[in-house]
Amino acid sequence: MGANLFTNYGEAVAMILFGIGFGNLLLQSNLIKKIIGLNIMDTAIYLFLAEKGYIAGRVAPIVADGVTSVEAYINPVPSGLVLTGIVVSVSVSALMLALTIRLYRRYHTLDLDEISTLLKKGGL
Amino acid sequence: MDFIQNFPCISIMLCLFAGIISSGLRGKTARWLNTILLIIVTILSACTLLYTISTGESFVYVMGKFPAPWGNEIRAGVLEAGMALFFCIIMLLSLLGGQHKLMKEVEENKVFLYYVLTNLLLSSLLALVYTNDMFTAYVFVEINTISACGLIMIRQVGRTIEAAVRYMIMSLLGSGLLLLGLCMLYDLTGHLLMSNMKESVAAIVAQGEYNIPLIVAIALMTVGLCIKSALFPFHAWLPDAYGYSTVSSAAILSSLVSKGYIFLLIKIIYRVIGFDIFINTRIIDVLFVFGLMGMIFGSLSAIRENDIRRMIAFSSVAQIGYIYMGFGMGTQYGIVASVFHILSHAATKSLLFIAAIGLTDVSGGSRKFIELTGSAYRNKWAGVTFTVGSLSMVGVPLFSGFISKLLFAQAAVQINGKMLPALIVLGISTILNAIYFMKTVIRIYTPVEETSYPSVTFKDMKLYAVVLVFFIILNIILGISSQPIVDMIEQGLAMFA
């Protein structure tokens, strides 16, 4: 168990980072900190994917020097997934930041709990 | 290959392109485009449904003609085509029914954006229903989330923006977990296509070495989708989002968006993991417990509510609980009952939201019960429709809610151990439903001596009244001719395996 954790330290780190990001996104009341948590969480998943796709001693599958053997290259699919994932996470972060700006202009605070109490008092 | 096999792909593409074109149109033109698009997609889905019923088997559409382990695929069977058809009908009715309200609540130069978002939402729903590739499913889950968030916040008041932020946070937690589970499953199986994954998962289970990572991956995906579809402890964002957004959004969100995720979960259970393996992981027990809790606590919150829109929203929490209870039973009958309840709840909840807006409109825009007294006399069409919806939710025969309750009870009787809790909670939940819905119906039919609010007649709201009639017909069709629909669901689930 411990030896496995040590050889796969990249995956272990990714999981810890995912936990940190997840906790921040769930528990922080400051919206900017929440968005930072979101980005840590997503990046942890990309680290996990990259770590899984990499095979030690091999290179990215770009045929440059005429080597076509499969043995020479890493698995390119996880890299493709990471790219797609990054696009998704960028657009989601942008949307969250836009919403945060809207809320800040209206209530002059970034604290989501404070905004909720303001709303409970003030109706719409 | 028959030409009809192109239809699922064409409908997804049509929705995406309509979204792009709408972004350059003015509000009214965008609305026409959206209505025409929905009618076309409805017809295409109906053709696909008839085709799959007549051939009796599902078909796979290979995107770009790259063969199986590499390419991306669309797969359509009876259940997928039926769901797509049903989603289109509900969306069309919800949009037409809430149209007059949309024009009032959204700034005029932003109306076209609403139709861009609904087109994107429909395309992502169709893609979730039809796709055979897990990563495509994830991408469209995110598109679904973003467009749903837009639908909530298009009405610019503080409450909706706050609700949209809360909705985004919960959804992002859910999709993070879904993506992580998906990546783990990819690492274990080495595939992204559902059919290839299923073979590898079966091999892994037979070999027995990687059972714990497999269970973790399945649990992560299930919990992620539960969070996204607002299962009981994760429903904090729901009442504000459904209660204050414009009424079409509330109807679409409650009846379509959450159902899309649940349908994806059914696909994962049947097409990726395999039904028996999923049952053996015991995750279903967790789903069962949270489903039961949702059924009771959702109804209790609804009883305490003094605002008709929020009351209907809390009722959604209870109904989502029913669906997960069906999953938790762990039998084929339970799943059939859940799928039927997806249809029945989607038809009834959108009806209730659209009818409630007619009642609040004739009460000076207030949603408080005290103001709603006697509103069913001022708007007779909405009053009758709301009563039909309430009766259906409580489970009175003739309406769709009765059939789904009957199916749940039949499924519960056939399993040992879970029969008693399921039946008891079903009974309690029905009583609680009756308390808050009948209270509302009695309230709106209580005559008032004199009122300052005007009455409306058919002439004032032709489109709205016609939509209400269609909703009632849809509900009664689901309630009366349930046997063919249940047979179709069973046939569709058999095609999944």
Interface residues (C-beta under 8 A of the other chain):
Chain A: F18 G21 F22 L25 L26 L31 K34 L38 M41 D42 I45 F48 L49 K52 V77 P78 L81 T84 G85 V88 S91 V92 L95 M96 L99 T100 R102 L103 R106 Y107 L112 I115 S116 L118 L119 G122 L124
Chain B: F135 Y138 V139 E142 T145 I146 C149 M153 V157 G158 R159 I161 E162 A164 V165 R166 M168 I169 L172 L173 G176 L177 L179 L180 C183 Y186 D187 L192 Y244
